[in-house]
């Protein structure tokens, strides 16, 4: 039986400007007994600063290049912390007589990155959230045929409640009648979780935005306040 351990080490500080503001700096580490998908990253106020790519043995910056000084010797430190993580996990599993691992099945949703336009290139995003342990497997299909070209799968990212999130993308040029699906596999699911996306599925929301735009432009002639509200709600106005 595989087990996982997830740790979040608070490195935070409080800065005093015109008023007191707390900024939380967290180092996130995760490991599994089968030593797959290790995690080591640093966040500031929930935004990733950098992470360790254990496969390529390097530190990847999410910050501008001038932040290099933050990552000096970080890979060597990450290796040492990963070994400690595996040792602590092994000790915990043995001391508890190999207990069953807590498992949270994922939720998923599929949506287009850009406003839908048939015949125009777009990107589908399959967002997988609230699962434990990491990672998940994702498969895409178009019209019931598996698609592998133009597919990406992100690293997994921690949520505040120690579950994870991960996303996959698929490059598409949607045409009328196309049907896409995103299938997620995880040890917490009895059966794979599949979500369907069709270009027509966004017609209603696009129509709603158009209605808001029309109402906003009309009422804008009568009253700035009410007209502005509908223009904001119909934020797809050109």
C-alpha positions, 0 to 999 in steps of 0.5 A: 500500500502506498502512502503520502506525506505533505508538509507546509513549513511556515517561513512567514514574516510581518512587514510594517508599513503605514499599517501592519500587513502579514505576508505568508511565505510557505515552503511546500514539500510532499513525498510518497512511499513509492517515491513518485511525484515528489513536490518542493515549492515555495509560495508567497501569499499563495503565489508560487515563487519557484519549484524543484524539477526533480526529474531534470535536477533544477530549480524553476523560477516563477519569478523574474530572473532577478530572483535567482538569489532566492534559489541558490543551493535550493536544489541540494536542500530540496534533495536533503529534505526529500530524503528526510520526508521519505524517512519520516513517512516510512517511520510513520507508516511502520509505527501505525502498522500500515494504516489505510491512507486518507483518500479524496476523489477529484472534481473536474470541470472543462471550459474554453480559455477564449471566447468560443468562435467556430473554426478559430483556434482555442484551448480547452482546460480540464481543471481537476481539484480537491483530490488527495493524494497526487497526482491524477491521470488525464485523457482527452477525446474528440468525437470518441477518439483519443487525442494525444497531440496538443495535450499538456498536463501541469504539475500538481499544486497544493490547496490550503486544506492539503488537497491538490489541484492539477490541470490539463489543456488541449489545443482545439479548432472547434467545429459545429458538432464536435464533442470533446471529453476529459477523463480523469483517473485517480485512486479515489475514483471507483470509475474514471470521471468524464466531463463532456464539452461541446461548442454549442454548450457555450451558446446560452452563456454567449447569448446572455452576454450579448443581451447584457451588452444590448441592455447596457448600451440602451440604458446607458443612454438613460442612466449611467449607473444602471447602464454601467451595471449591465455593461459590466455584467456583459463583460464580453462587449467589444 
